[in-house]
Amino acid sequence: MYVDAPFWKDAINDEFQSIIQNNRWMLTDLPAGTKAIGCKWVFRKNLKPDGSIDKYKARLVAKVIHQMDVKTTFLNGDLDEEIYIESNLKDS
């Protein structure tokens, strides 16, 4: 098992909680005539000045041409259109 796995799992859970708490995510079926875009996880370690790990960060990002990593960016503005992203989760 990867030694850092529990920290990455916590970072993923923090990202999900942020999205859910801010009501910016809804699981739904893809409406007819619409197209979903892909998404991926981006992982990064924030380091302290001495080089030790300060924080593990995980961000779920849409695969689009332009992106930026700003925590809770979605709070600063609204889109005029709905965006659908593909889920890679499988039914069990």
C-alpha positions in Angstrom: 0.0 0.0 0.0 1.2 3.5 -0.8 2.3 5.3 2.4 0.6 8.6 1.4 -2.7 6.9 0.4 -4.7 8.0 3.5 -3.6 11.6 3.0 -4.7 11.6 -0.6 -8.0 10.0 0.3 -8.6 12.8 2.9 -7.7 15.4 0.2 -10.3 13.9 -2.2 -12.9 13.9 0.6 -12.2 17.5 1.4 -12.7 18.5 -2.3 -16.0 16.5 -2.5 -17.3 18.2 0.8 -16.4 21.6 -0.6 -18.4 20.9 -3.8 -21.4 19.4 -1.9 -21.5 22.1 0.8 -21.6 24.9 -1.8 -24.4 23.2 -3.8 -22.4 23.1 -7.0 -22.8 19.4 -7.9 -25.9 17.3 -8.7 -25.8 13.7 -9.9 -28.1 13.4 -12.9 -28.7 11.5 -16.1 -27.3 13.2 -19.2 -30.2 14.9 -21.0 -30.8 13.9 -24.7 -28.9 16.1 -27.1 -26.2 17.2 -24.6 -22.6 16.2 -24.5 -20.5 15.6 -21.4 -16.9 16.6 -20.9 -14.4 14.5 -19.1 -12.9 15.3 -15.7 -9.8 14.3 -13.9 -8.2 14.5 -10.5 -5.2 16.8 -10.0 -3.0 16.1 -7.0 -0.4 18.4 -5.5 1.6 18.5 -2.2 2.1 21.9 -0.7 5.4 22.2 1.0 6.7 24.1 4.0 9.8 26.3 3.6 11.9 23.5 5.1 10.7 21.1 2.3 8.4 19.0 4.5 4.8 18.3 3.5 2.4 21.0 4.7 -0.8 19.8 2.9 -2.1 17.3 0.3 -4.4 19.0 -2.2 -6.8 17.2 -4.6 -8.9 19.1 -7.2 -11.5 17.6 -9.5 -11.2 19.6 -12.7 -13.1 19.5 -16.0 -11.0 18.7 -19.1 -11.3 22.0 -20.8 -8.8 24.3 -22.7 -8.4 26.9 -19.9 -8.2 26.1 -16.2 -7.0 27.6 -13.0 -6.7 26.2 -9.5 -8.4 28.6 -7.0 -10.0 27.1 -4.0 -13.8 27.4 -4.2 -13.6 29.4 -7.5 -17.2 28.6 -8.2 -18.3 30.9 -5.4 -17.1 33.9 -7.3 -19.4 33.7 -10.3 -22.1 31.8 -12.1 -22.2 30.2 -15.5 -24.9 31.0 -17.9 -25.1 27.4 -19.1 -25.2 24.0 -17.5 -22.0 21.9 -17.7 -22.2 18.1 -17.6 -19.1 16.0 -16.7 -18.6 12.3 -17.2 -18.4 10.1 -14.2 -15.9 7.3 -14.1 -17.7 5.7 -11.2 -19.1 2.2 -12.0 -22.3 0.7 -10.7 -21.5 -2.1 -8.3 
